[in-house]
Amino acid sequence: MSDNNNPEQVKKYEKNTFLFLAVFLAPILSIIVVGGFGFMVWISQLLFGPPTS
């Protein structure tokens, strides 16, 4: 961003960036993290067997 942007353009850019992060990026990343953890547990149970007490 250059120095000649007016405050309205900056606020619009910040609002759009926040909406992208909150509506799209955070849910997608949380699904990837939870799915990756589940996949890791599944593979470890295939290799080492289920947990025992």
VMD Tcl script that builds the backbone (N, CA, C; Angstrom):
set m [mol new atoms 159]
animate dup $m
set s [atomselect $m all]
$s set {name element resname resid chain x y z} {
  {N N MET 1 A 0.838 -1.178 0.000}
  {CA C MET 1 A 0.000 0.000 0.000}
  {C C MET 1 A 0.885 1.244 0.000}
  {N N SER 2 A 0.508 2.195 -0.759}
  {CA C SER 2 A 1.295 3.416 -0.831}
  {C C SER 2 A 0.752 4.447 0.159}
  {N N ASP 3 A 1.485 5.531 0.301}
  {CA C ASP 3 A 1.121 6.555 1.270}
  {C C ASP 3 A -0.050 7.422 0.811}
  {N N ASN 4 A -0.424 7.359 -0.483}
  {CA C ASN 4 A -1.454 8.266 -0.972}
  {C C ASN 4 A -2.858 7.664 -0.846}
  {N N ASN 5 A -3.027 6.524 -0.157}
  {CA C ASN 5 A -4.361 5.963 0.062}
  {C C ASN 5 A -5.090 6.781 1.108}
  {N N ASN 6 A -6.377 7.021 0.850}
  {CA C ASN 6 A -7.146 7.769 1.836}
  {C C ASN 6 A -7.678 6.813 2.897}
  {N N PRO 7 A -8.096 7.347 4.028}
  {CA C PRO 7 A -8.532 6.483 5.141}
  {C C PRO 7 A -9.709 5.577 4.785}
  {N N GLU 8 A -10.599 6.024 3.907}
  {CA C GLU 8 A -11.741 5.190 3.529}
  {C C GLU 8 A -11.275 3.932 2.796}
  {N N GLN 9 A -10.279 4.074 1.919}
  {CA C GLN 9 A -9.753 2.922 1.192}
  {C C GLN 9 A -9.052 1.956 2.152}
  {N N VAL 10 A -8.335 2.515 3.119}
  {CA C VAL 10 A -7.628 1.678 4.091}
  {C C VAL 10 A -8.632 0.912 4.947}
  {N N LYS 11 A -9.698 1.583 5.402}
  {CA C LYS 11 A -10.714 0.904 6.203}
  {C C LYS 11 A -11.409 -0.187 5.410}
  {N N LYS 12 A -11.689 0.067 4.144}
  {CA C LYS 12 A -12.333 -0.940 3.296}
  {C C LYS 12 A -11.402 -2.145 3.109}
  {N N TYR 13 A -10.116 -1.866 2.897}
  {CA C TYR 13 A -9.138 -2.945 2.746}
  {C C TYR 13 A -9.037 -3.770 4.029}
  {N N GLU 14 A -8.990 -3.104 5.170}
  {CA C GLU 14 A -8.904 -3.809 6.451}
  {C C GLU 14 A -10.159 -4.626 6.718}
  {N N LYS 15 A -11.327 -4.076 6.384}
  {CA C LYS 15 A -12.583 -4.795 6.578}
  {C C LYS 15 A -12.621 -6.038 5.690}
  {N N ASN 16 A -12.237 -5.902 4.435}
  {CA C ASN 16 A -12.222 -7.045 3.527}
  {C C ASN 16 A -11.218 -8.102 3.982}
  {N N THR 17 A -10.070 -7.667 4.465}
  {CA C THR 17 A -9.068 -8.605 4.956}
  {C C THR 17 A -9.577 -9.347 6.184}
  {N N PHE 18 A -10.207 -8.641 7.112}
  {CA C PHE 18 A -10.762 -9.284 8.298}
  {C C PHE 18 A -11.843 -10.282 7.925}
  {N N LEU 19 A -12.737 -9.912 7.014}
  {CA C LEU 19 A -13.798 -10.836 6.608}
  {C C LEU 19 A -13.217 -12.082 5.952}
  {N N PHE 20 A -12.204 -11.913 5.126}
  {CA C PHE 20 A -11.568 -13.072 4.500}
  {C C PHE 20 A -10.970 -13.987 5.554}
  {N N LEU 21 A -10.252 -13.407 6.522}
  {CA C LEU 21 A -9.628 -14.215 7.573}
  {C C LEU 21 A -10.672 -14.901 8.445}
  {N N ALA 22 A -11.710 -14.173 8.837}
  {CA C ALA 22 A -12.691 -14.713 9.779}
  {C C ALA 22 A -13.655 -15.688 9.126}
  {N N VAL 23 A -14.054 -15.427 7.881}
  {CA C VAL 23 A -15.087 -16.236 7.243}
  {C C VAL 23 A -14.497 -17.407 6.477}
  {N N PHE 24 A -13.349 -17.234 5.863}
  {CA C PHE 24 A -12.797 -18.289 5.023}
  {C C PHE 24 A -11.570 -18.965 5.625}
  {N N LEU 25 A -10.570 -18.197 5.977}
  {CA C LEU 25 A -9.289 -18.790 6.347}
  {C C LEU 25 A -9.335 -19.528 7.687}
  {N N ALA 26 A -9.931 -18.952 8.708}
  {CA C ALA 26 A -9.964 -19.604 10.027}
  {C C ALA 26 A -10.719 -20.930 9.998}
  {N N PRO 27 A -11.922 -20.992 9.396}
  {CA C PRO 27 A -12.599 -22.297 9.355}
  {C C PRO 27 A -11.846 -23.343 8.530}
  {N N ILE 28 A -11.277 -22.934 7.424}
  {CA C ILE 28 A -10.539 -23.887 6.586}
  {C C ILE 28 A -9.322 -24.409 7.335}
  {N N LEU 29 A -8.584 -23.526 7.999}
  {CA C LEU 29 A -7.416 -23.962 8.758}
  {C C LEU 29 A -7.800 -24.860 9.930}
  {N N SER 30 A -8.908 -24.565 10.593}
  {CA C SER 30 A -9.321 -25.420 11.716}
  {C C SER 30 A -9.717 -26.806 11.223}
  {N N ILE 31 A -10.384 -26.893 10.086}
  {CA C ILE 31 A -10.733 -28.198 9.517}
  {C C ILE 31 A -9.470 -28.970 9.152}
  {N N ILE 32 A -8.501 -28.295 8.577}
  {CA C ILE 32 A -7.248 -28.955 8.197}
  {C C ILE 32 A -6.510 -29.460 9.436}
  {N N VAL 33 A -6.456 -28.645 10.496}
  {CA C VAL 33 A -5.735 -29.042 11.711}
  {C C VAL 33 A -6.423 -30.232 12.382}
  {N N VAL 34 A -7.742 -30.166 12.547}
  {CA C VAL 34 A -8.463 -31.252 13.204}
  {C C VAL 34 A -8.413 -32.514 12.353}
  {N N GLY 35 A -8.577 -32.370 11.042}
  {CA C GLY 35 A -8.491 -33.527 10.156}
  {C C GLY 35 A -7.107 -34.139 10.143}
  {N N GLY 36 A -6.091 -33.308 10.168}
  {CA C GLY 36 A -4.723 -33.815 10.206}
  {C C GLY 36 A -4.428 -34.562 11.493}
  {N N PHE 37 A -4.932 -34.045 12.607}
  {CA C PHE 37 A -4.735 -34.738 13.882}
  {C C PHE 37 A -5.460 -36.081 13.882}
  {N N GLY 38 A -6.689 -36.100 13.375}
  {CA C GLY 38 A -7.432 -37.353 13.294}
  {C C GLY 38 A -6.741 -38.363 12.388}
  {N N PHE 39 A -6.208 -37.889 11.275}
  {CA C PHE 39 A -5.480 -38.776 10.368}
  {C C PHE 39 A -4.233 -39.333 11.047}
  {N N MET 40 A -3.541 -38.490 11.796}
  {CA C MET 40 A -2.340 -38.933 12.503}
  {C C MET 40 A -2.688 -40.002 13.544}
  {N N VAL 41 A -3.780 -39.808 14.291}
  {CA C VAL 41 A -4.204 -40.797 15.278}
  {C C VAL 41 A -4.598 -42.093 14.578}
  {N N TRP 42 A -5.309 -42.001 13.476}
  {CA C TRP 42 A -5.745 -43.181 12.727}
  {C C TRP 42 A -4.541 -43.995 12.238}
  {N N ILE 43 A -3.557 -43.309 11.652}
  {CA C ILE 43 A -2.367 -44.002 11.149}
  {C C ILE 43 A -1.579 -44.615 12.302}
  {N N SER 44 A -1.454 -43.893 13.422}
  {CA C SER 44 A -0.708 -44.448 14.552}
  {C C SER 44 A -1.414 -45.675 15.115}
  {N N GLN 45 A -2.737 -45.691 15.112}
  {CA C GLN 45 A -3.451 -46.864 15.593}
  {C C GLN 45 A -3.328 -48.023 14.606}
  {N N LEU 46 A -3.223 -47.744 13.324}
  {CA C LEU 46 A -2.974 -48.817 12.355}
  {C C LEU 46 A -1.603 -49.443 12.571}
  {N N LEU 47 A -0.613 -48.631 12.894}
  {CA C LEU 47 A 0.753 -49.125 13.056}
  {C C LEU 47 A 0.988 -49.767 14.412}
  {N N PHE 48 A 0.474 -49.149 15.489}
  {CA C PHE 48 A 0.809 -49.586 16.842}
  {C C PHE 48 A -0.349 -50.247 17.568}
  {N N GLY 49 A -1.514 -50.298 16.992}
  {CA C GLY 49 A -2.679 -50.881 17.649}
  {C C GLY 49 A -3.419 -49.860 18.471}
  {N N PRO 50 A -4.611 -50.231 18.930}
  {CA C PRO 50 A -5.406 -49.279 19.732}
  {C C PRO 50 A -4.766 -49.063 21.095}
  {N N PRO 51 A -5.126 -47.978 21.755}
  {CA C PRO 51 A -4.564 -47.720 23.077}
  {C C PRO 51 A -5.075 -48.742 24.082}
  {N N THR 52 A -4.224 -49.110 24.987}
  {CA C THR 52 A -4.603 -50.066 26.033}
  {C C THR 52 A -4.437 -49.409 27.387}
  {N N SER 53 A -5.145 -49.927 28.365}
  {CA C SER 53 A -5.068 -49.337 29.703}
  {C C SER 53 A -4.059 -50.049 30.574}
}
mol reanalyze $m
mol bondsrecalc $m
mol representation Tube
mol addrep $m
